Amino acid sequence: MMTCTLSYQKPNADFWAEYAQLWRESSHPSPFQAPTILRYYTEKQTQNVALFAARKNGRLVGATLLRSSNDHWGFLSDLKTDANFCILHQDLSAEQQYCYFERLFQTAYSENWRLMLNHKPAWATYMPALEAALQNSPLYFLSLDYSVCPIAEAPTPQALFDEVRASQNTRRKLNKFVKQEQGTFEVLTDDSDLDGWTEDFCNAHVLRWASTPTPSTYRDSRKREFLKNCLRAWQHDGLLVRFALRTPKGGRVGLMAGLLEGETLVYHAPTFHPSCAHVSPGRVLIYYIAQWMAENGLRRLDFGDGNEPYKYYVASQNQVLRRVFAARKSHLNFILKTRFIQAVRENARLYDLYQSRLKPLYRNLRAKIAFLFALLTTLDGCEAPPANAFGSLLTPLLS
């Protein structure tokens, strides 16, 4: 017998001990839903967090953490993620999975939630149960293929490395990096120099995006601190591997924070110093990473959310990420908003305009307003309103 509960209280230490065991025994122990990172998020969020949990014979077998943002509820792990998995015990049957999602959507109906479930991995084993439960619920819903995670995989770790190093262009860039720049490769699997590494990453990221329509968010010291705390959380759970290209003059000129997930390395947060662009640091870094993966038994490289062209130097297939909307049928504004999003997504010309023009303008405007609010707060000593308050109507589209 499965019992489900909803709580708006911050989870206690006993829950996190249960959750850690559930996460390890789940069908998809994703680093983005790992216990320490989610615990950090709950401590960061002072309110508007909900925990939906399921127990079977007193044992935790399912858990989903949500947060309220603007006019909807979404995954708590949206704070920093490539994919949002629901954490369900690997022994749950398809019928039990269906029961879990049926109760979740019943709760959404009774609590009058408007749900926007981002980065839902279409390849998750429980997705048929989730979608069947949605179809049988009293909620309005819309499920869209919204993005992709490009991946490169091979039957063995060595085979993956062989594919990467077969590129003549990559080998040429590698030789240039080693011979002309006296470059070396750095791998950090412990917490050594984490503060310095994070600072190098943020500085390179700021320089990399300074001349583009979307300047780096790491100009903000609070974003730097958030990143450092996320990296520390992943490090605590043994999931973080930090890679870097180094030169005698530039120090760390190419960096990537990788996350471990079974036989997979998630290529989560890459950047490079623009002064190093002539040696294609992305290609060189991927070469070294694939070599490290071969030495450590990893045969799949997941490039994370987004279809940026550089990922397809190596990636040969896409895993689809979906966005799921659900709400009572009386929420007409929310429904119209989801239909507008669907129309934009399905119109190639309009979506290209959004991606190339509107999205950069919107994000740049948000960054400027956030800076202005922070400045006013400092000058006046008062609490500033949320920087994205003006954009609540567009946030589901422009996130």
N, C-alpha and C positions, 0 to 999 in steps of 0.2 A: 504494500500500500504506500503510495507516494503522497506526501503532504507538502503543500507549498505555502510560503509566507512572504509577506511584503513588509519591509521596514524602512522608515525614513531616518532611523538613528544611525550614527556612525558605528560601523562594525567594531566589536571589541577584540581583544587578543585571542580569545578562545575561537572566535570565528576564523581569524586569519590562520590559526594552526590547522583547523579543519580544511580551509580553502587550499592551503599549500599542499595538503595530501591529495585533495580532489584534483587540483591542477596537474600534479604529477601523474595521476591515474586517469586523466581525461583523454578523450579521443583526439583532441587537438591542443596539446600544451604549448600554446603560442607564447613567445616572449612578450607580446603586447598585452597579454592578460596574466602575466606572471604575478605572484603574490606581492612581492615587495614594491613593484611599480604601482600596482593598484592601491596598495596601502598608502603609498606616498600621495597619490591623487586624492584619496579620501581625506587625508590630513590637510591637503592644500585647499580643498573645497570646504568652506565652513558651513554650507547648507546646500539644499537642493540635490542631495544624493539619495538614491533609492536602491535597496538591495532586494532582489527577487531570488528566493532560494527554495530548493526542493530537497526533501529528506526522504529516505526510504529506510524503514526500520531504525529511525533515529540517526542515520548516517547521511551526511551531506553528499548529494549526487548531482546537483546542478546549481549554478549560481550565475546571475547576470547583474552587473552593477551599472546603473544609469545615472545621468545627471540632467538637470533641467537647464536649458539654454534658450534664451529668448522665448519663443512661443511653442517649444517642443521639448520632448525628452529624447535623449540619444545615449549612446554608450559613453560611460565614464572614460574609457580608454581612447576616445576621440581626441583627448588632450595631446597625445603623440602616438600615432599608429600608422601602420600600413594595412592591417587587416584586423577586423573585430570578430573574434570567435566567441560563441556562447560556450561556457565551460561545463560540459556534461561528462559524467563518468563513462568510461569506455565500455562498461558492461551493460549500459542501458539498451534495451531492445528498441526497435523502431516504434513500437506501440508506446513505450515509456517516453521516448523522445517526443512523440506526438502529444502525449499527456502533458509534458512539461510546457510545450509551447501553447497548447490549448489553454492552460491555466494562466500563462503569461499574458495572452491576448485578452482573456476574460478580465484579468486585473487591469489591463490598459483601458478596457471599456468601462469598468466600474469606477476607476480613478479619473476617468475623463481625460486620459493622456492623448496628446498628439505625438506620435512616434516618428522619428526620422532615424533609421538604423543605417548608418554609413558603413562603407568598406566591408560589406558582408561577403565572405568568400563563397563563391558559388560551388567550390569543390569540397566544402565541408560535408562530412558524411551525414550530418543531421538536417541538411537543407531540404530534402523532400518532406520531412516531418514538419519543419517550420512552415513551408509553403502550403502544405495541406491544412495545417491548423489555421493559417491566415484565411484560406479560402472558405473554411467552415465557420469562421467567426462572424459576429455581427458588425465588424468594423469595415469601413471603407479601406481599401489598401491599393497600393501601386508599387510594383517591383520593377526596377530598371537596371539593366546592365550599364554600369556607370563608369567603370575604369578597369584597368588590368594590372596584374603583376607579371611582367615578363620573367621567364625563368630559363636557365640553361641547366640541363641535367644529362647525365650519362650513366651507363650501366655500372661503372666503377669510378671512384675518385680519380684514378690515373687517366682513365679515358677522357674525363672532363678536362683535365690539364692538357692532355695531348691535343684536344680540339682547340683550346685557347692558344697554345704555342705554335699551332700549325699556320697561323696568320703571319705572312711575311712582313706586312706593315707593322704588326705589333712587335715582332722581333727587331725591326729596324728602329722603332721608337725606343725600345728597351736598350739597345746598344748605344743610342744617342744619350739617353739618360745616364747610363753607367759611365761611358767614356768621356763625354763632354762636360757633364755636370758632376762627375764623381759621386753619383747618387747611390744611396743604399736603401734597404727596405727594413722597416721596423714593425714588430708585432708585440703587442702588450696584452697578456691574458690575465694579469693581476691588476691591482689598483695603483701601481707605481706611476707617479707623475700625472695622475688623472686631472688635477687642477691645471697643470701646465699644458697638457694635451688639449683639454677643453678650450683653454684660452687661445691656443694656436689654431684650433679648428674655427672658432668664432671669428678671429681676426682674418683668417684666409677667406671665410665665407663672406665677410663684409666687403673685402677687396674684390672678390670674385663677382659680386652682384652690384657693386657701386654704380656702374655706368649703365645699368639696365633699368627698365620700367618697374622692376620689383626689387628694390633694395633689401638687403638682409635684415631680418628681424633681430639678429644678434647685435645690432647697434644698441639695443636696449639691454642694460645690465640685468634686468629681471629675467629676460629670456635666456641669458647666459647661465644664470643661476639655476633656472628650471632645467636646462639641458644637462648641466653638471649633476643635478640631483637625479635625473632620469638615468644617466650613465651609472651613477653610484648604485641605484636600485638594481639595474640589470647585472652589475658586477656582483652585488650581494648574492644574487641567485645563480651565479656562475654562467651567465648567458652572454656576456659581453666580450668581444675581441676587438681591440683597436689596432688599426693598420695605418702606416704612414710611409710616405716617400720622404727621404731626407737628403739634403745637399749641404756641403760645408758652408756655403754662403747664406742659403735661405732657411736653414733649419727644416722644419716640417713643411713641405710645399704641396703635398697631396695627402688627404686624410679620409678615413672611412671608419665609421662605427658599425661593426658587424654584430649580428645577433644569432645565436645558435638555436636551432630547432630540429632535433633529431639528426638526420643526415643532411640537413639544409643549413646553409649560411645565408642570412638575410642581409642584403647590401642596403643598409637602412639609411645612413646619413653620410653621403660623400661630399667633399669639396676639394678645391685646389687653389693654390696661389696663382693669380693671373700671370705673374712673371715667369711661370713655369709652363705656360700653355704650349710653347713651341715643341715640347717633348711629349705632348699628349699624355698627361699624367693619369688620366682615366684608364687608358689602355694599359699603361705600364703597371698601374696599381692592380688592375684585374688580372694581369699575368701573374704577378707575385701572389695575389690572393688565391688564384687557382692552384698554384704550386703548393701553397700552405695547406689548402684543402686536401690535396692529394696526400700530403704527409700526415693528415689528421683524420682521414676516413670520411670526408664529406663529398658527396657526389652531386649535389644540387645547389645552384646559386640562384637565389630569389632576389630580383632587383627591386622589389617593393612596388608601391603604388605609383603608376604613371607610365606612359609609353614614350618617354624621351628617346630620341634616335640613338644616342650612344649606347643604350642598353642592348640594342640589337646587333652590336658588334659580336656579341656572344650569345645572347638569348635567342632561342629558336621557337618558343611557344609562349602563349599567354594564358594566365589564369584569370578568370573574370571576377571582378568585384561588383557587387550589386548595392543599390541604395533602395531601402524599403521604407515606404511611408504607410502609416496606418492611423486612423482616428475614427471617432464616431461620425456617422454620415451627416450629422447636423453641423459639423465644422466646415461650412461652405468656403470660408476664406482660405483655410488650410488646403482644402481639396482643389480649389482654383489655382493656388500656388503650385501644387504638385503637378497639375496639368500643364501649367506654363513651363515648368522645368522639363517635363516630358517633351513638350513641343520644341523647346530649344535644343534638347539632346538629339532629337530625331531630325532636325534640320541642319544639314552639314554646313551650309553657308552661315547660318545664324550662329551655330555653335563655334565656328572658327572665329567669327567676329567677337564673340564673348571671350574666347581663350586668348586671342591676340591683342584685343583692345580693352574691353570692358573689365575683365578680371584684373589685369595689371593696374588699371586706373583705380579700381575700387580698393585693392590692397594698399596701393600707395597712399590713397586718401585716408584709409584707416590708420596707417602707420603715422601719418602727419597729425591726425587728430589725437592719437594715443600720446604722441610726444607733447602736444599742446596741453592736454589734460594733466600729464605728469608735471609739466612746468608750472601750471597754475596751482596744482596741489602743493608743490614745493614753496611757491611764493606766498600762498594764502594760508597754508597749514590746515586745509580742509580736505575732506574726502571728495575725490573727483567721481563723476558718474562714469559708467562703463563706456569705454572708447568706441564700442561697436553698437551703442544704443540706437544711433541713427540708421543703422543698416539692418534692423531686424527683419524687414520685409524681404531683403535680398539675400540674407545670409545662407539659407538653404541652397540657393543656386550658386553663390559665389564663394563657397567654402571649399 
